[in-house]
Each structure stands twice: as C-alpha cells, then as structure tokens.
Amino acid sequence: MSTILSIQSLYVYPIKSLAGVSLSQAKVEEQGFELDRRWMLVDEEGRFLSQRTLAGMATIKVEIGDHSLDVFVSSRPEDRIRVPLHAVGEEISVKVWDDEILARLVDPQIDAWFSQKLGVNARLVYMFSPKARKVDPRYAVNDESVSFADGMPYLIIGEESLNDLNSRLEFPVSMDRFRPNIVFSGGTPFQEDSFQRIKIGEIDFQLVKPCARCVMITVDQQSGSKGKEPLKTLATYRTKNKKIYFGQNMVALSSGKLRVGDLIQVS
C-alpha cells in the first residue's frame, strides 16, 4: 500500500442530484469547484429535488461544453437539452434544506423537458450570485459561501476507504454512490478522518466535519435502482452519535487549479 497520497479522480455535479462529471483538472473556488452544483431542480414551491425521493435523477447525465451543459437520459442519449452556462430569467426564492436564497429560472422549455422525464413538475434554477448562500458558521473558516450542495463546498474520500467497504459487501459499489469532489489514492482506509489541514498541489484546504450519509447512497447511479446497501453495512461500523459517516467535508483556503495526480500533503 502506497504511503504517497495523490488525486485519483476529480468530480463536479453541475446540476444538483444529477449525474456527476469526471474531470482531469478543476478550478477551485470558494463555493466549490467551478460549475459544481450551480444549477438545481426545484418543485412548484421552490424546494430542491433530489435522488432521495426521485432516484431516477441518477440516470440523467450531464456533459460540459464551452457554452452550455448538454443533458440527457442515459438510455436515450439522442434525446437531450442544452442548458446555457448563464441564466437571465426571473429571480425566485428557492430552498436548500433550511436555507432560502434567490436564484434565476433558466427556461420554461427546459423545465418542461425535466418535468416529463421525472414525472413531477420541475423547474431548473441557476445560482447567479457566488455569495448567495453561506456555509454554516459552525464550520466556516473565513465566512465561506457554498453552492447548492447540501452544505459544504468540497467532499474528499480515499479510495482505500471504498475498498474497505467493498470488502464487507456481497456486491461491491462504485465511488459515484458517494458523490465526492476529490478521490485520492494511497494511504490507509479512512485516513481522511485524521486530516485537519491539507495542501493539494499548491492549494490549502481545511477539513471541517465528517460527511453524514443518507438513503441517497443506496441509489445505483447507473440504473437508478434503490436498495439497502451500502448504508446497511456502513451502519455496522461507521456510526457515531446515531449518524453514519463516509468521507470528509472541506473548505478551500486558497484558489487555483487541481489536477489528477497532484500530491496531497498532510499538515
């Protein structure tokens, strides 16, 4: 097992709760990687939609173009829509958990496409202000902002942690269940639990809290089907204070670019 820690994979999730996009490099911003969770689907009351109740969202894929996002259902890649990288529509109030913020509607035709695919009335909104939503002050270091992510700008997980979990499962799962931004290779299982401050390439990060997991990790990200694992197995050895943990949340202390292969230094 290598003692050298380095970035194995980088991911962004442009539209909250839809499929992620693997990148070879990513731009680090205060609220998360560039384009990460800057769009979100909401219901008629402006509340966010997620795989927790609409598991089929996992099968809607996203490709990043120069001027737009291309969105399609994995079973019908020819049936796609194009989402502009900047929205100029009406501002509405939307809700992410307990946070209520302003976002912009994107396009009624795009709303109709999503509504038809998901079987519910859905509207796509865009976060136009990078300071619209603040990180919970209990975990912020420098009054950071966050995107439409559940609560924190960055999530890091070690590949060895997944290997440890899969050694306990009858059927292994892939890392996409956990929707990390940064996956690193090397080290020991759950070594990220011991991190406090790390430097990746030339960028400093502060780890602020472990990531509590929910039923969303029971959704197969390829088929959209839902089961009991890996939450059931994680509960047997990764539970603390009645919560199940896998991965660590971080904030960035500086900006720049990360690349696959960048080394991780632990302070």
C-alpha positions in Angstrom: 0.0 0.0 0.0 1.5 3.3 -1.1 2.1 6.0 1.6 2.1 8.6 -1.2 -1.3 10.4 -1.4 -2.4 11.8 -4.7 -5.5 12.8 -6.5 -7.0 9.8 -8.3 -10.3 11.5 -9.6 -12.0 14.9 -9.6 -15.8 15.3 -10.0 -18.3 18.1 -10.4 -22.1 17.8 -10.3 -23.3 20.8 -12.3 -27.0 20.2 -11.6 -27.6 19.1 -8.1 -28.6 15.4 -7.7 -28.0 14.6 -11.4 -25.0 12.5 -12.6 -21.5 13.8 -11.9 -18.8 14.7 -14.5 -15.3 13.3 -14.2 -12.6 15.9 -14.9 -8.8 15.8 -15.4 -8.5 19.2 -13.8 -10.8 21.5 -11.8 -10.8 25.2 -10.8 -11.0 25.7 -7.1 -13.4 28.4 -6.0 -14.7 29.4 -2.5 -18.2 27.9 -3.0 -16.9 24.7 -4.6 -15.3 23.7 -7.9 -16.2 25.8 -10.9 -19.7 24.7 -12.2 -20.3 22.4 -9.2 -23.9 22.5 -8.2 -24.6 25.9 -9.7 -27.9 24.6 -11.1 -30.7 22.9 -9.2 -34.2 21.4 -9.9 -37.0 22.6 -7.7 -40.6 21.9 -7.2 -43.5 24.3 -7.5 -42.8 25.7 -4.0 -39.1 26.2 -4.8 -37.9 23.3 -2.7 -34.9 21.3 -4.1 -35.5 17.9 -5.8 -33.1 15.1 -5.1 -32.5 11.4 -5.6 -33.7 10.8 -2.0 -37.2 10.8 -3.4 -36.6 10.7 -7.2 -34.0 8.0 -7.7 -34.3 8.3 -11.5 -32.4 11.6 -11.3 -29.3 9.5 -11.2 -29.8 8.4 -14.8 -29.9 11.9 -16.2 -26.3 12.6 -17.4 -24.5 15.9 -17.9 -21.8 16.9 -20.4 -19.9 20.2 -20.1 -19.5 22.2 -23.3 -17.8 25.5 -24.0 -21.0 27.5 -23.7 -23.6 25.1 -22.3 -24.4 21.9 -20.4 -25.7 19.0 -22.6 -28.2 17.0 -20.5 -29.7 13.6 -21.5 -31.2 10.4 -20.1 -28.6 7.6 -20.2 -30.9 5.2 -22.0 -31.7 7.8 -24.7 -28.6 10.0 -25.3 -30.1 11.3 -28.5 -32.9 13.0 -26.5 -31.1 15.9 -25.0 -31.4 19.5 -24.0 -28.9 22.3 -23.8 -28.6 24.4 -20.7 -26.9 27.8 -21.1 -24.0 28.5 -18.7 -25.6 31.7 -17.6 -29.3 32.3 -16.9 -31.1 35.6 -17.3 -34.6 34.6 -16.3 -36.8 35.7 -13.4 -35.5 35.6 -9.9 -37.3 33.4 -7.5 -36.8 32.2 -3.9 -35.6 28.6 -3.6 -34.9 26.4 -0.6 -32.0 24.0 0.1 -32.7 22.4 3.5 -33.1 25.4 5.9 -31.5 28.0 3.5 -33.7 30.2 1.4 -32.0 32.1 -1.3 -32.6 33.9 -4.7 -31.9 32.0 -7.9 -32.8 32.6 -11.6 -35.2 30.5 -13.6 -33.4 29.2 -16.8 -36.0 28.4 -19.4 -39.7 27.1 -19.5 -38.9 24.6 -22.3 -36.1 23.1 -20.2 -38.5 22.9 -17.3 -41.0 21.0 -19.4 -38.2 18.6 -20.5 -37.2 17.8 -16.9 -40.9 17.6 -15.8 -41.6 15.0 -18.5 -38.5 12.9 -17.7 -39.0 12.9 -13.9 -42.8 12.7 -13.8 -43.2 15.7 -11.5 -43.4 19.5 -12.1 -39.8 20.7 -12.0 -38.1 23.9 -12.7 -34.4 24.5 -13.3 -32.8 27.4 -11.5 -29.3 28.9 -11.6 -27.3 30.4 -8.7 -26.3 33.7 -10.2 -24.6 35.2 -7.0 -21.5 33.4 -5.7 -22.2 34.8 -2.2 -25.9 33.9 -2.1 -25.5 31.1 0.4 -23.2 30.9 3.4 -21.6 27.9 4.9 -23.0 27.1 8.4 -21.0 29.4 10.7 -20.2 26.4 13.0 -18.0 25.0 10.2 -16.9 28.1 8.2 -13.3 29.2 8.5 -13.3 32.5 6.6 -17.1 33.1 6.3 -17.2 30.9 3.1 -20.1 30.6 0.7 -21.4 27.4 -0.8 -23.2 26.4 -3.9 -26.5 24.4 -4.0 -24.5 21.5 -2.4 -26.1 20.0 0.7 -24.0 22.1 3.0 -20.2 22.2 2.3 -18.1 23.2 -0.8 -15.9 20.1 -1.0 -16.0 16.4 -0.2 -12.9 14.2 -0.1 -12.8 10.4 0.1 -9.9 8.0 0.0 -10.1 5.1 -2.5 -8.9 2.8 0.3 -12.0 3.7 2.3 -14.2 2.4 -0.5 -12.0 -0.7 -0.8 -12.5 -1.4 2.9 -16.3 -1.0 2.5 -16.4 -3.2 -0.6 -14.5 -6.0 1.2 -17.5 -6.2 3.6 -20.2 -6.2 0.8 -21.6 -9.1 -1.1 -21.9 -6.9 -4.2 -19.3 -4.0 -4.4 -20.4 -0.5 -5.1 -18.6 2.3 -7.0 -17.4 5.6 -5.7 -20.1 7.5 -7.6 -22.6 6.5 -4.9 -20.9 8.9 -2.5 -20.6 11.9 -4.9 -17.2 13.1 -3.8 -15.4 16.0 -5.4 -11.9 14.6 -4.7 -10.9 11.0 -4.6 -7.3 10.2 -3.5 -5.2 7.1 -3.8 -2.7 5.7 -1.3 -2.7 5.6 2.4 -5.0 3.5 4.7 -8.7 3.1 4.9 -10.4 6.2 6.4 -7.1 8.1 6.7 -9.1 11.2 5.7 -10.8 11.0 9.1 -7.5 12.1 10.7 -6.9 15.0 8.3 -7.2 18.6 9.7 -5.4 20.7 7.2 -4.1 19.5 3.8 -2.3 21.0 0.8 -3.2 19.6 -2.6 -0.8 20.8 -5.2 -0.5 24.5 -4.2 -3.9 24.9 -2.6 -4.7 24.7 1.1 -7.9 23.1 2.4 -9.3 22.9 5.9 -11.3 19.8 6.8 -14.3 20.8 8.9 -16.6 17.9 9.5 -17.3 14.3 8.6 -20.0 13.7 6.0 -23.1 12.1 7.3 -24.7 9.7 4.8 -28.4 9.1 4.0 -30.5 6.9 1.7 -29.1 8.6 -1.3 -26.1 6.2 -1.3 -28.4 3.3 -1.8 -29.2 4.5 -5.3 -27.3 2.8 -8.1 -26.0 5.7 -10.1 -26.2 3.8 -13.4 -29.6 2.2 -13.2 -31.4 4.5 -10.8 -32.5 1.4 -8.8 -32.6 1.6 -5.0 -31.6 -1.0 -2.3 -30.4 -1.2 1.3 -26.7 -1.3 0.7 -24.2 0.1 1.3 -26.0 2.1 4.1 -26.8 -1.1 6.0 -23.2 -2.3 6.1 -21.8 1.1 6.9 -24.1 1.4 9.8 -22.4 -1.6 11.4 -19.0 0.1 11.7 -19.2 3.8 10.7 -21.9 5.0 13.1 -21.3 7.8 15.7 -23.9 9.8 17.5 -26.6 7.9 15.5 -25.2 9.1 12.2 -23.4 7.1 9.5 -20.2 8.7 8.2 -18.2 8.3 5.0 -15.9 11.0 3.6 -14.9 14.4 4.9 -16.2 17.9 4.2 -13.7 20.7 3.5 -13.4 24.4 2.7 -10.8 25.8 0.4 -8.4 28.4 2.0 -7.0 29.5 -1.4 -7.9 29.2 -5.1 -6.3 27.8 -8.2 -6.4 24.6 -10.2 -6.2 20.9 -9.1 -5.2 18.2 -11.5 -5.4 14.4 -11.3 -2.1 13.2 -10.0 -1.5 16.2 -7.7 0.1 15.2 -4.4 -1.6 15.7 -1.1 0.5 16.9 1.9 -1.0 16.5 5.4 -0.2 19.2 7.9 
